[in-house]
Amino acid sequence: MSKKSDNPQMVMCGLDLLLSELPERLKGAKWGLLCNQASVNHELEQAPEAIAAKYPGSLTTLFSPQHGYFSEKQDNMVESGHGVHPRLKLPIYSLYGDARRPDPQMFSGIDVLLVDLWDLGCRVYTFFTTVVACMEVAAKAGVAVAILDRPNPLGRGEEGPILPPGLMSFVGPHEMPLRHGLSLGELCCLVAAENRMDLELFVLSARGWQGEEFSRTGITWVSPSPNMPFLDTARVYPGQVLLEGVSLSEGRGTTRPFEIWGAPGLDPWQVAEKVEPKALDGCTLRPYFFEPTFHKYAGQTCGGFMIHVTRPEALRPVRMTLALLSAVARTHPGLWELREPPYEYEHERRPLDLLLGDATAVDRLVKGAFARDLEETWQKGLAQWRERCIPYLIYPE
């Protein structure tokens, strides 16, 4: 665990630093901004409005990731084209749809693309994929990219297999683990270097962050997408997102998505007896029955659990969810099945293969393999990942 900040109120995001002092590189330039409604400063002012007020005429174009600029769209719902900011009257280009990347013409009127998005420290949270696509297009267009960095809500720590090239997709744009442990700025620097992008990339780093977990930063949590309402949602997400690839409900259609999960016919007490105890470090499973209002099993009563995060620093969400899936497979054979494609624009490969990043592990998990045995096969890759990250670390441990 990283050293804890003595004064959590001292952490300032890249957006706050931009608003306090204009970097030399941005002076006289025209800017685009990739953001959504969660892109706010420490006073909870929206980034476009705050930037436009501070630097009139500099901001000319807005871009939005999955879920839309206002984060109003549910998962896999494609926005209905582009739009215009209701107050600033700037164009908003949606980067989630058939193309899933900006048309080079969208960059024709800007010199620098600012990026201010929450990354949840998880490969499959698609905002990062959108940023990578923007970096690729910007490199060819001669546009610089500036990351207005924010802390990783989960702090340091990595889990899961290293994604192989054969499983790359919209939920996996680079060879990296499921939980990566970096800030968005650090991750972008790593990808730009490893992919040999001819790109002018710079990071306005979050001042005062030392890799600690989000609750110690003093930053207000703002939901970055419709099913990420609370900090605890983000804490369990790197594991619970795997449920998108199986027939179990991940809690969409409830008030606590990803924290609530289950399926009709699941006996939570029976499952709880078979979960590997070590996998529950940092959390408590509470038997829970729920009825989703939409998505999987809408209107049906599901047996399952509410996950309560008790010690965030000890929680290993990927390990936790693997152990939960294993316990259900062993106590309720056949209750959960692998979902078939399509999933996030993929029409052939199995969704859980893309999410987890290890097809062999998926086959073993269906048969009830223990989380500890699956994790053991990934340790060499994770050690190599930690070595790969060292040159790009911005924040002291």
Buried (B, 14 or more C-beta within 10 A) or exposed (E): EBEEBEEBEEBBBBBBBBBEEBEEEBEEBBBBBBBBBBBBBBEEBBBBBBBBEBBEEBBBBBBBBBBBBEBEBEBEEBBEEBBEBEEBEBBBBBBBBEEBBBEEEBBEEBBBBBBBBBBBBBBBBBBBBBBBBBBBBBBEBEBBBBBBBBBBBBBBBBBBBBBEEEBBBBBBBBBBBBBBBBBBBBBBBBBBBEBEBEBBBBBBBBBBBBBBBBBBBBBEBBBBBBBBBBBBBBBBBBBBBBBBBBBBBBBBBBEBBBBBBBBBEBBBEBBBEBBBEEBBBBBEBEBBBBEBEEBBBEEEEBBBBBBEBEEBBEBBBBBBBBBBBBBBBBBBEEBBEBBEBEBBBBEEBBBBBBBBBBBEBBBBBBEBBBBBBBBEEBEEBBEEBEEBBEEBBBBEE
